[in-house]
Amino acid sequence: MHALPRAAGSPALPTPALPPRLRAPHVLVVDDDLAMRTLLADVLVDAGYDVTALQDGEEALRWQDFDPDADRFVFTVDLVVTDLRMSRLDGLELLAAIRASGRALPVVMVSGFADDELRHHAGQLGATAVLAKPFSIPELVALVERLCPLPGRG
């Protein structure tokens, strides 16, 4: 695996002023559909999460740090919500990179093509959950809150 340069204009990771147990969890939203990406990010921000929204798996990997000594990406978020089908690097490839990082990071995959075979394949790769589009916003928020509770709620 080779390091990818950070995307131009990519936001730097925030330095939390609060101890980790008191800060809002950081969720990475990855979806190539701008309307869906914006909706997911807005809903999760409204629920109390710190959110970074990126357009595809390749941009998500550029945004992460790369450890050349370990030859893997270093994921510094608390949870990932990603679309399955995206241009360039898709959700399954992103999931594989996340699992190769060695972090037990919850990954929620969303897809309009979430059949039993896909759920099985995503599960084998280590997806925490697969949500079929269309899904309800309360369903998504409840799942994220269960996997990554907000301070004082978990």
MODELLER restraints for C-alpha pairs under 7 A, 6 or more apart:
rsr = mdl.restraints
at = mdl.atoms
rsr.add(forms.Gaussian(group=physical.xy_distance, feature=features.Distance(at['CA:1:A'], at['CA:71:A']), mean=6.37, stdev=0.5))
rsr.add(forms.Gaussian(group=physical.xy_distance, feature=features.Distance(at['CA:1:A'], at['CA:72:A']), mean=6.95, stdev=0.5))
rsr.add(forms.Gaussian(group=physical.xy_distance, feature=features.Distance(at['CA:3:A'], at['CA:66:A']), mean=5.84, stdev=0.5))
rsr.add(forms.Gaussian(group=physical.xy_distance, feature=features.Distance(at['CA:4:A'], at['CA:61:A']), mean=7.00, stdev=0.5))
rsr.add(forms.Gaussian(group=physical.xy_distance, feature=features.Distance(at['CA:4:A'], at['CA:62:A']), mean=5.21, stdev=0.5))
rsr.add(forms.Gaussian(group=physical.xy_distance, feature=features.Distance(at['CA:5:A'], at['CA:62:A']), mean=5.47, stdev=0.5))
rsr.add(forms.Gaussian(group=physical.xy_distance, feature=features.Distance(at['CA:6:A'], at['CA:62:A']), mean=4.25, stdev=0.5))
rsr.add(forms.Gaussian(group=physical.xy_distance, feature=features.Distance(at['CA:6:A'], at['CA:63:A']), mean=5.25, stdev=0.5))
rsr.add(forms.Gaussian(group=physical.xy_distance, feature=features.Distance(at['CA:7:A'], at['CA:59:A']), mean=6.31, stdev=0.5))
rsr.add(forms.Gaussian(group=physical.xy_distance, feature=features.Distance(at['CA:7:A'], at['CA:62:A']), mean=5.74, stdev=0.5))
rsr.add(forms.Gaussian(group=physical.xy_distance, feature=features.Distance(at['CA:7:A'], at['CA:63:A']), mean=6.50, stdev=0.5))
rsr.add(forms.Gaussian(group=physical.xy_distance, feature=features.Distance(at['CA:10:A'], at['CA:63:A']), mean=6.49, stdev=0.5))
rsr.add(forms.Gaussian(group=physical.xy_distance, feature=features.Distance(at['CA:16:A'], at['CA:23:A']), mean=6.89, stdev=0.5))
rsr.add(forms.Gaussian(group=physical.xy_distance, feature=features.Distance(at['CA:21:A'], at['CA:151:A']), mean=6.47, stdev=0.5))
rsr.add(forms.Gaussian(group=physical.xy_distance, feature=features.Distance(at['CA:22:A'], at['CA:151:A']), mean=5.48, stdev=0.5))
rsr.add(forms.Gaussian(group=physical.xy_distance, feature=features.Distance(at['CA:23:A'], at['CA:151:A']), mean=6.77, stdev=0.5))
rsr.add(forms.Gaussian(group=physical.xy_distance, feature=features.Distance(at['CA:24:A'], at['CA:48:A']), mean=6.66, stdev=0.5))
rsr.add(forms.Gaussian(group=physical.xy_distance, feature=features.Distance(at['CA:24:A'], at['CA:49:A']), mean=5.33, stdev=0.5))
rsr.add(forms.Gaussian(group=physical.xy_distance, feature=features.Distance(at['CA:24:A'], at['CA:50:A']), mean=5.88, stdev=0.5))
rsr.add(forms.Gaussian(group=physical.xy_distance, feature=features.Distance(at['CA:24:A'], at['CA:150:A']), mean=6.09, stdev=0.5))
rsr.add(forms.Gaussian(group=physical.xy_distance, feature=features.Distance(at['CA:24:A'], at['CA:151:A']), mean=6.56, stdev=0.5))
rsr.add(forms.Gaussian(group=physical.xy_distance, feature=features.Distance(at['CA:25:A'], at['CA:49:A']), mean=5.61, stdev=0.5))
rsr.add(forms.Gaussian(group=physical.xy_distance, feature=features.Distance(at['CA:25:A'], at['CA:50:A']), mean=6.02, stdev=0.5))
rsr.add(forms.Gaussian(group=physical.xy_distance, feature=features.Distance(at['CA:25:A'], at['CA:78:A']), mean=5.83, stdev=0.5))
rsr.add(forms.Gaussian(group=physical.xy_distance, feature=features.Distance(at['CA:25:A'], at['CA:148:A']), mean=6.99, stdev=0.5))
rsr.add(forms.Gaussian(group=physical.xy_distance, feature=features.Distance(at['CA:25:A'], at['CA:150:A']), mean=6.53, stdev=0.5))
rsr.add(forms.Gaussian(group=physical.xy_distance, feature=features.Distance(at['CA:26:A'], at['CA:49:A']), mean=6.15, stdev=0.5))
rsr.add(forms.Gaussian(group=physical.xy_distance, feature=features.Distance(at['CA:26:A'], at['CA:50:A']), mean=4.64, stdev=0.5))
rsr.add(forms.Gaussian(group=physical.xy_distance, feature=features.Distance(at['CA:26:A'], at['CA:51:A']), mean=5.65, stdev=0.5))
rsr.add(forms.Gaussian(group=physical.xy_distance, feature=features.Distance(at['CA:26:A'], at['CA:77:A']), mean=5.18, stdev=0.5))
rsr.add(forms.Gaussian(group=physical.xy_distance, feature=features.Distance(at['CA:26:A'], at['CA:78:A']), mean=5.23, stdev=0.5))
rsr.add(forms.Gaussian(group=physical.xy_distance, feature=features.Distance(at['CA:26:A'], at['CA:79:A']), mean=6.75, stdev=0.5))
rsr.add(forms.Gaussian(group=physical.xy_distance, feature=features.Distance(at['CA:27:A'], at['CA:49:A']), mean=6.74, stdev=0.5))
rsr.add(forms.Gaussian(group=physical.xy_distance, feature=features.Distance(at['CA:27:A'], at['CA:50:A']), mean=6.15, stdev=0.5))
rsr.add(forms.Gaussian(group=physical.xy_distance, feature=features.Distance(at['CA:27:A'], at['CA:51:A']), mean=4.83, stdev=0.5))
rsr.add(forms.Gaussian(group=physical.xy_distance, feature=features.Distance(at['CA:27:A'], at['CA:52:A']), mean=6.41, stdev=0.5))
rsr.add(forms.Gaussian(group=physical.xy_distance, feature=features.Distance(at['CA:27:A'], at['CA:77:A']), mean=6.00, stdev=0.5))
rsr.add(forms.Gaussian(group=physical.xy_distance, feature=features.Distance(at['CA:27:A'], at['CA:78:A']), mean=5.87, stdev=0.5))
rsr.add(forms.Gaussian(group=physical.xy_distance, feature=features.Distance(at['CA:27:A'], at['CA:79:A']), mean=4.91, stdev=0.5))
rsr.add(forms.Gaussian(group=physical.xy_distance, feature=features.Distance(at['CA:27:A'], at['CA:80:A']), mean=5.66, stdev=0.5))
rsr.add(forms.Gaussian(group=physical.xy_distance, feature=features.Distance(at['CA:28:A'], at['CA:51:A']), mean=5.87, stdev=0.5))
rsr.add(forms.Gaussian(group=physical.xy_distance, feature=features.Distance(at['CA:28:A'], at['CA:52:A']), mean=5.00, stdev=0.5))
rsr.add(forms.Gaussian(group=physical.xy_distance, feature=features.Distance(at['CA:28:A'], at['CA:53:A']), mean=5.96, stdev=0.5))
rsr.add(forms.Gaussian(group=physical.xy_distance, feature=features.Distance(at['CA:28:A'], at['CA:77:A']), mean=6.53, stdev=0.5))
rsr.add(forms.Gaussian(group=physical.xy_distance, feature=features.Distance(at['CA:28:A'], at['CA:79:A']), mean=6.33, stdev=0.5))
rsr.add(forms.Gaussian(group=physical.xy_distance, feature=features.Distance(at['CA:28:A'], at['CA:80:A']), mean=4.71, stdev=0.5))
rsr.add(forms.Gaussian(group=physical.xy_distance, feature=features.Distance(at['CA:28:A'], at['CA:81:A']), mean=6.19, stdev=0.5))
rsr.add(forms.Gaussian(group=physical.xy_distance, feature=features.Distance(at['CA:29:A'], at['CA:37:A']), mean=6.75, stdev=0.5))
rsr.add(forms.Gaussian(group=physical.xy_distance, feature=features.Distance(at['CA:29:A'], at['CA:41:A']), mean=6.60, stdev=0.5))
rsr.add(forms.Gaussian(group=physical.xy_distance, feature=features.Distance(at['CA:29:A'], at['CA:52:A']), mean=6.14, stdev=0.5))
rsr.add(forms.Gaussian(group=physical.xy_distance, feature=features.Distance(at['CA:29:A'], at['CA:53:A']), mean=4.61, stdev=0.5))
rsr.add(forms.Gaussian(group=physical.xy_distance, feature=features.Distance(at['CA:29:A'], at['CA:54:A']), mean=6.24, stdev=0.5))
rsr.add(forms.Gaussian(group=physical.xy_distance, feature=features.Distance(at['CA:29:A'], at['CA:80:A']), mean=5.98, stdev=0.5))
rsr.add(forms.Gaussian(group=physical.xy_distance, feature=features.Distance(at['CA:29:A'], at['CA:81:A']), mean=4.83, stdev=0.5))
rsr.add(forms.Gaussian(group=physical.xy_distance, feature=features.Distance(at['CA:29:A'], at['CA:82:A']), mean=5.79, stdev=0.5))
rsr.add(forms.Gaussian(group=physical.xy_distance, feature=features.Distance(at['CA:30:A'], at['CA:37:A']), mean=6.79, stdev=0.5))
rsr.add(forms.Gaussian(group=physical.xy_distance, feature=features.Distance(at['CA:30:A'], at['CA:53:A']), mean=5.87, stdev=0.5))
rsr.add(forms.Gaussian(group=physical.xy_distance, feature=features.Distance(at['CA:30:A'], at['CA:54:A']), mean=4.91, stdev=0.5))
rsr.add(forms.Gaussian(group=physical.xy_distance, feature=features.Distance(at['CA:30:A'], at['CA:55:A']), mean=5.59, stdev=0.5))
rsr.add(forms.Gaussian(group=physical.xy_distance, feature=features.Distance(at['CA:30:A'], at['CA:56:A']), mean=5.55, stdev=0.5))
rsr.add(forms.Gaussian(group=physical.xy_distance, feature=features.Distance(at['CA:30:A'], at['CA:57:A']), mean=6.75, stdev=0.5))
rsr.add(forms.Gaussian(group=physical.xy_distance, feature=features.Distance(at['CA:30:A'], at['CA:81:A']), mean=6.27, stdev=0.5))
rsr.add(forms.Gaussian(group=physical.xy_distance, feature=features.Distance(at['CA:30:A'], at['CA:82:A']), mean=4.54, stdev=0.5))
rsr.add(forms.Gaussian(group=physical.xy_distance, feature=features.Distance(at['CA:30:A'], at['CA:83:A']), mean=6.25, stdev=0.5))
rsr.add(forms.Gaussian(group=physical.xy_distance, feature=features.Distance(at['CA:31:A'], at['CA:37:A']), mean=5.28, stdev=0.5))
rsr.add(forms.Gaussian(group=physical.xy_distance, feature=features.Distance(at['CA:31:A'], at['CA:54:A']), mean=6.62, stdev=0.5))
rsr.add(forms.Gaussian(group=physical.xy_distance, feature=features.Distance(at['CA:31:A'], at['CA:55:A']), mean=5.10, stdev=0.5))
rsr.add(forms.Gaussian(group=physical.xy_distance, feature=features.Distance(at['CA:31:A'], at['CA:56:A']), mean=5.65, stdev=0.5))
rsr.add(forms.Gaussian(group=physical.xy_distance, feature=features.Distance(at['CA:31:A'], at['CA:82:A']), mean=5.92, stdev=0.5))
rsr.add(forms.Gaussian(group=physical.xy_distance, feature=features.Distance(at['CA:31:A'], at['CA:83:A']), mean=5.08, stdev=0.5))
rsr.add(forms.Gaussian(group=physical.xy_distance, feature=features.Distance(at['CA:31:A'], at['CA:86:A']), mean=6.96, stdev=0.5))
rsr.add(forms.Gaussian(group=physical.xy_distance, feature=features.Distance(at['CA:32:A'], at['CA:55:A']), mean=4.47, stdev=0.5))
rsr.add(forms.Gaussian(group=physical.xy_distance, feature=features.Distance(at['CA:32:A'], at['CA:56:A']), mean=5.42, stdev=0.5))
rsr.add(forms.Gaussian(group=physical.xy_distance, feature=features.Distance(at['CA:32:A'], at['CA:86:A']), mean=5.73, stdev=0.5))
rsr.add(forms.Gaussian(group=physical.xy_distance, feature=features.Distance(at['CA:37:A'], at['CA:53:A']), mean=6.51, stdev=0.5))
rsr.add(forms.Gaussian(group=physical.xy_distance, feature=features.Distance(at['CA:41:A'], at['CA:51:A']), mean=6.11, stdev=0.5))
rsr.add(forms.Gaussian(group=physical.xy_distance, feature=features.Distance(at['CA:41:A'], at['CA:53:A']), mean=6.33, stdev=0.5))
rsr.add(forms.Gaussian(group=physical.xy_distance, feature=features.Distance(at['CA:44:A'], at['CA:141:A']), mean=6.92, stdev=0.5))
rsr.add(forms.Gaussian(group=physical.xy_distance, feature=features.Distance(at['CA:45:A'], at['CA:51:A']), mean=6.28, stdev=0.5))
rsr.add(forms.Gaussian(group=physical.xy_distance, feature=features.Distance(at['CA:54:A'], at['CA:60:A']), mean=6.20, stdev=0.5))
rsr.add(forms.Gaussian(group=physical.xy_distance, feature=features.Distance(at['CA:56:A'], at['CA:86:A']), mean=6.06, stdev=0.5))
rsr.add(forms.Gaussian(group=physical.xy_distance, feature=features.Distance(at['CA:56:A'], at['CA:87:A']), mean=6.81, stdev=0.5))
rsr.add(forms.Gaussian(group=physical.xy_distance, feature=features.Distance(at['CA:56:A'], at['CA:89:A']), mean=6.36, stdev=0.5))
rsr.add(forms.Gaussian(group=physical.xy_distance, feature=features.Distance(at['CA:56:A'], at['CA:90:A']), mean=6.92, stdev=0.5))
rsr.add(forms.Gaussian(group=physical.xy_distance, feature=features.Distance(at['CA:57:A'], at['CA:89:A']), mean=4.64, stdev=0.5))
rsr.add(forms.Gaussian(group=physical.xy_distance, feature=features.Distance(at['CA:57:A'], at['CA:90:A']), mean=5.68, stdev=0.5))
rsr.add(forms.Gaussian(group=physical.xy_distance, feature=features.Distance(at['CA:57:A'], at['CA:91:A']), mean=6.38, stdev=0.5))
rsr.add(forms.Gaussian(group=physical.xy_distance, feature=features.Distance(at['CA:57:A'], at['CA:94:A']), mean=5.36, stdev=0.5))
rsr.add(forms.Gaussian(group=physical.xy_distance, feature=features.Distance(at['CA:58:A'], at['CA:88:A']), mean=6.42, stdev=0.5))
rsr.add(forms.Gaussian(group=physical.xy_distance, feature=features.Distance(at['CA:58:A'], at['CA:89:A']), mean=5.12, stdev=0.5))
rsr.add(forms.Gaussian(group=physical.xy_distance, feature=features.Distance(at['CA:64:A'], at['CA:73:A']), mean=6.43, stdev=0.5))
rsr.add(forms.Gaussian(group=physical.xy_distance, feature=features.Distance(at['CA:64:A'], at['CA:74:A']), mean=6.15, stdev=0.5))
rsr.add(forms.Gaussian(group=physical.xy_distance, feature=features.Distance(at['CA:64:A'], at['CA:75:A']), mean=5.94, stdev=0.5))
rsr.add(forms.Gaussian(group=physical.xy_distance, feature=features.Distance(at['CA:65:A'], at['CA:73:A']), mean=5.79, stdev=0.5))
rsr.add(forms.Gaussian(group=physical.xy_distance, feature=features.Distance(at['CA:65:A'], at['CA:74:A']), mean=5.24, stdev=0.5))
rsr.add(forms.Gaussian(group=physical.xy_distance, feature=features.Distance(at['CA:66:A'], at['CA:72:A']), mean=5.86, stdev=0.5))
rsr.add(forms.Gaussian(group=physical.xy_distance, feature=features.Distance(at['CA:66:A'], at['CA:73:A']), mean=4.29, stdev=0.5))
rsr.add(forms.Gaussian(group=physical.xy_distance, feature=features.Distance(at['CA:66:A'], at['CA:74:A']), mean=5.72, stdev=0.5))
rsr.add(forms.Gaussian(group=physical.xy_distance, feature=features.Distance(at['CA:67:A'], at['CA:73:A']), mean=5.95, stdev=0.5))
rsr.add(forms.Gaussian(group=physical.xy_distance, feature=features.Distance(at['CA:67:A'], at['CA:74:A']), mean=6.61, stdev=0.5))
rsr.add(forms.Gaussian(group=physical.xy_distance, feature=features.Distance(at['CA:72:A'], at['CA:100:A']), mean=6.72, stdev=0.5))
rsr.add(forms.Gaussian(group=physical.xy_distance, feature=features.Distance(at['CA:72:A'], at['CA:101:A']), mean=5.53, stdev=0.5))
rsr.add(forms.Gaussian(group=physical.xy_distance, feature=features.Distance(at['CA:73:A'], at['CA:101:A']), mean=5.51, stdev=0.5))
rsr.add(forms.Gaussian(group=physical.xy_distance, feature=features.Distance(at['CA:74:A'], at['CA:101:A']), mean=5.96, stdev=0.5))
rsr.add(forms.Gaussian(group=physical.xy_distance, feature=features.Distance(at['CA:75:A'], at['CA:101:A']), mean=6.99, stdev=0.5))
rsr.add(forms.Gaussian(group=physical.xy_distance, feature=features.Distance(at['CA:78:A'], at['CA:105:A']), mean=6.45, stdev=0.5))
rsr.add(forms.Gaussian(group=physical.xy_distance, feature=features.Distance(at['CA:79:A'], at['CA:105:A']), mean=5.92, stdev=0.5))
rsr.add(forms.Gaussian(group=physical.xy_distance, feature=features.Distance(at['CA:79:A'], at['CA:106:A']), mean=5.08, stdev=0.5))
rsr.add(forms.Gaussian(group=physical.xy_distance, feature=features.Distance(at['CA:79:A'], at['CA:107:A']), mean=6.01, stdev=0.5))
rsr.add(forms.Gaussian(group=physical.xy_distance, feature=features.Distance(at['CA:79:A'], at['CA:148:A']), mean=6.92, stdev=0.5))
rsr.add(forms.Gaussian(group=physical.xy_distance, feature=features.Distance(at['CA:80:A'], at['CA:106:A']), mean=6.42, stdev=0.5))
rsr.add(forms.Gaussian(group=physical.xy_distance, feature=features.Distance(at['CA:80:A'], at['CA:107:A']), mean=4.78, stdev=0.5))
rsr.add(forms.Gaussian(group=physical.xy_distance, feature=features.Distance(at['CA:80:A'], at['CA:108:A']), mean=6.16, stdev=0.5))
rsr.add(forms.Gaussian(group=physical.xy_distance, feature=features.Distance(at['CA:81:A'], at['CA:107:A']), mean=5.92, stdev=0.5))
rsr.add(forms.Gaussian(group=physical.xy_distance, feature=features.Distance(at['CA:81:A'], at['CA:108:A']), mean=4.71, stdev=0.5))
rsr.add(forms.Gaussian(group=physical.xy_distance, feature=features.Distance(at['CA:81:A'], at['CA:109:A']), mean=5.90, stdev=0.5))
rsr.add(forms.Gaussian(group=physical.xy_distance, feature=features.Distance(at['CA:82:A'], at['CA:91:A']), mean=5.95, stdev=0.5))
rsr.add(forms.Gaussian(group=physical.xy_distance, feature=features.Distance(at['CA:82:A'], at['CA:108:A']), mean=6.31, stdev=0.5))
rsr.add(forms.Gaussian(group=physical.xy_distance, feature=features.Distance(at['CA:82:A'], at['CA:109:A']), mean=5.02, stdev=0.5))
rsr.add(forms.Gaussian(group=physical.xy_distance, feature=features.Distance(at['CA:82:A'], at['CA:110:A']), mean=6.07, stdev=0.5))
rsr.add(forms.Gaussian(group=physical.xy_distance, feature=features.Distance(at['CA:83:A'], at['CA:91:A']), mean=5.66, stdev=0.5))
rsr.add(forms.Gaussian(group=physical.xy_distance, feature=features.Distance(at['CA:83:A'], at['CA:109:A']), mean=5.66, stdev=0.5))
rsr.add(forms.Gaussian(group=physical.xy_distance, feature=features.Distance(at['CA:83:A'], at['CA:110:A']), mean=4.79, stdev=0.5))
rsr.add(forms.Gaussian(group=physical.xy_distance, feature=features.Distance(at['CA:83:A'], at['CA:111:A']), mean=5.73, stdev=0.5))
rsr.add(forms.Gaussian(group=physical.xy_distance, feature=features.Distance(at['CA:84:A'], at['CA:90:A']), mean=5.86, stdev=0.5))
rsr.add(forms.Gaussian(group=physical.xy_distance, feature=features.Distance(at['CA:84:A'], at['CA:91:A']), mean=4.17, stdev=0.5))
rsr.add(forms.Gaussian(group=physical.xy_distance, feature=features.Distance(at['CA:84:A'], at['CA:92:A']), mean=6.38, stdev=0.5))
rsr.add(forms.Gaussian(group=physical.xy_distance, feature=features.Distance(at['CA:84:A'], at['CA:109:A']), mean=6.16, stdev=0.5))
rsr.add(forms.Gaussian(group=physical.xy_distance, feature=features.Distance(at['CA:84:A'], at['CA:110:A']), mean=6.11, stdev=0.5))
rsr.add(forms.Gaussian(group=physical.xy_distance, feature=features.Distance(at['CA:84:A'], at['CA:111:A']), mean=5.46, stdev=0.5))
rsr.add(forms.Gaussian(group=physical.xy_distance, feature=features.Distance(at['CA:85:A'], at['CA:91:A']), mean=6.25, stdev=0.5))
rsr.add(forms.Gaussian(group=physical.xy_distance, feature=features.Distance(at['CA:92:A'], at['CA:122:A']), mean=6.88, stdev=0.5))
rsr.add(forms.Gaussian(group=physical.xy_distance, feature=features.Distance(at['CA:96:A'], at['CA:125:A']), mean=6.50, stdev=0.5))
rsr.add(forms.Gaussian(group=physical.xy_distance, feature=features.Distance(at['CA:106:A'], at['CA:128:A']), mean=5.56, stdev=0.5))
rsr.add(forms.Gaussian(group=physical.xy_distance, feature=features.Distance(at['CA:106:A'], at['CA:147:A']), mean=6.78, stdev=0.5))
rsr.add(forms.Gaussian(group=physical.xy_distance, feature=features.Distance(at['CA:107:A'], at['CA:127:A']), mean=5.32, stdev=0.5))
rsr.add(forms.Gaussian(group=physical.xy_distance, feature=features.Distance(at['CA:107:A'], at['CA:128:A']), mean=5.21, stdev=0.5))
rsr.add(forms.Gaussian(group=physical.xy_distance, feature=features.Distance(at['CA:107:A'], at['CA:129:A']), mean=6.79, stdev=0.5))
rsr.add(forms.Gaussian(group=physical.xy_distance, feature=features.Distance(at['CA:108:A'], at['CA:127:A']), mean=6.32, stdev=0.5))
rsr.add(forms.Gaussian(group=physical.xy_distance, feature=features.Distance(at['CA:108:A'], at['CA:128:A']), mean=5.76, stdev=0.5))
rsr.add(forms.Gaussian(group=physical.xy_distance, feature=features.Distance(at['CA:108:A'], at['CA:129:A']), mean=4.85, stdev=0.5))
rsr.add(forms.Gaussian(group=physical.xy_distance, feature=features.Distance(at['CA:108:A'], at['CA:130:A']), mean=5.75, stdev=0.5))
rsr.add(forms.Gaussian(group=physical.xy_distance, feature=features.Distance(at['CA:109:A'], at['CA:127:A']), mean=6.88, stdev=0.5))
rsr.add(forms.Gaussian(group=physical.xy_distance, feature=features.Distance(at['CA:109:A'], at['CA:129:A']), mean=6.24, stdev=0.5))
rsr.add(forms.Gaussian(group=physical.xy_distance, feature=features.Distance(at['CA:109:A'], at['CA:130:A']), mean=4.67, stdev=0.5))
rsr.add(forms.Gaussian(group=physical.xy_distance, feature=features.Distance(at['CA:109:A'], at['CA:131:A']), mean=6.15, stdev=0.5))
rsr.add(forms.Gaussian(group=physical.xy_distance, feature=features.Distance(at['CA:110:A'], at['CA:130:A']), mean=5.73, stdev=0.5))
rsr.add(forms.Gaussian(group=physical.xy_distance, feature=features.Distance(at['CA:110:A'], at['CA:131:A']), mean=4.71, stdev=0.5))
rsr.add(forms.Gaussian(group=physical.xy_distance, feature=features.Distance(at['CA:110:A'], at['CA:132:A']), mean=5.82, stdev=0.5))
rsr.add(forms.Gaussian(group=physical.xy_distance, feature=features.Distance(at['CA:110:A'], at['CA:133:A']), mean=6.61, stdev=0.5))
rsr.add(forms.Gaussian(group=physical.xy_distance, feature=features.Distance(at['CA:111:A'], at['CA:131:A']), mean=6.50, stdev=0.5))
rsr.add(forms.Gaussian(group=physical.xy_distance, feature=features.Distance(at['CA:111:A'], at['CA:132:A']), mean=5.18, stdev=0.5))
rsr.add(forms.Gaussian(group=physical.xy_distance, feature=features.Distance(at['CA:111:A'], at['CA:133:A']), mean=5.45, stdev=0.5))
rsr.add(forms.Gaussian(group=physical.xy_distance, feature=features.Distance(at['CA:112:A'], at['CA:132:A']), mean=5.62, stdev=0.5))
rsr.add(forms.Gaussian(group=physical.xy_distance, feature=features.Distance(at['CA:112:A'], at['CA:133:A']), mean=4.53, stdev=0.5))
rsr.add(forms.Gaussian(group=physical.xy_distance, feature=features.Distance(at['CA:112:A'], at['CA:134:A']), mean=6.96, stdev=0.5))
rsr.add(forms.Gaussian(group=physical.xy_distance, feature=features.Distance(at['CA:113:A'], at['CA:132:A']), mean=7.00, stdev=0.5))
rsr.add(forms.Gaussian(group=physical.xy_distance, feature=features.Distance(at['CA:114:A'], at['CA:132:A']), mean=5.20, stdev=0.5))
rsr.add(forms.Gaussian(group=physical.xy_distance, feature=features.Distance(at['CA:119:A'], at['CA:130:A']), mean=6.34, stdev=0.5))
